[in-house]
Amino acid sequence: MNGQGATADPQLQHFIEIESQKQRFQQLVHQMTEVCWEKCMDKPGPKMDSRTDTCFVYCVERFIDTSQFILNRLEQTQKSKGPFSETISD
């Protein structure tokens, strides 16, 4: 019974870490949407003009670039720390 509890604990930790990462990602998407909307949207209308469209594209691309940079940095940090390095790439 102790052996089973010992294997469940790391699995639980892994599950919690993955769920935490999902939550952080959802928060980032929400923040990106809010920032880009406030920055790019002057007044809502039936269509988006080309300036607004370009602004949204640029804003989202910068967000993706920044997120990728942060993800790579976290992966490097996790790899240098040890056994849970694969949790970020899952």
N, C-alpha and C positions, 0 to 999 in steps of 0.2 A: 504494500500500500504506500509506503514512503517513496519507493521508486517511481510510482505513478504520479504522486504529488510533485516530485522534483521535476518531472518532464512537463507537467502541466503549467508550472509557474513560468518557465521561459516562454512557453507558447502564449500564455496570457500576456506577458510583458510585450511580446512581439505584436500581438493583436492590438493591444492598447496603443503602442507606438504607431502602428499603421493607421488606426482610427484617428489618432491625434494629428498625423500628417494630413489625412483627408480633411479634417476640420480646419487646419491651418490653410490648406489650399483653397477651400471654400471661402474662408475669410479674405484671402488675397484676391480672389475673383470678385467678391463683393466690393472690396476697396478699389480695385481697378475700375470696375464699372462706375462706381461713384465718382472717382477722380476724373475719369475720361468724360463722363457725362457732364460734370460741372465745367470742365475745361473746354469742351468742344461744342456743347449745345447752347446756343444763344437763346433761341426760342423754338419750341416744338412746332412743327408744321406737318403738312401732308407728305412732304418729301424732304430728303436730306440734300442740301446743296453740296457741290463738290468740295468746298472748303471744309465743311463739317465732316464729310466722308473721309477726306484726307487726314483730318485731325484725329478722328477715331482710329484709323489704320495706324498712324504714327504712334499714338498713345498705346494701343494694344501691342504693337511690335516692341516698343520700349519696355513694356511690362513683361513680355515674354523673354526678352533679352536679359532683363534684370533677374527674373525668376530663374532662368537657366544658370546665370552666374552664381546665384545664391545656392541653387541645388548642387552645382559642381563643387562649390566651396564646402558645403555640408558633407558631401560624399568624401572629399579629401580629409576633412576633420574626422569623420567616422572611421575611415580606413586607418588613420593613424592611431585611433583609440582602440580598435580591436574587433571583437566578435560580432557586434551588431551593425557592422558596416553595410550589410545587404539590406537592411530595413529601409533605407532611403531610396534605393533603386527599385524596390518592389512595387 
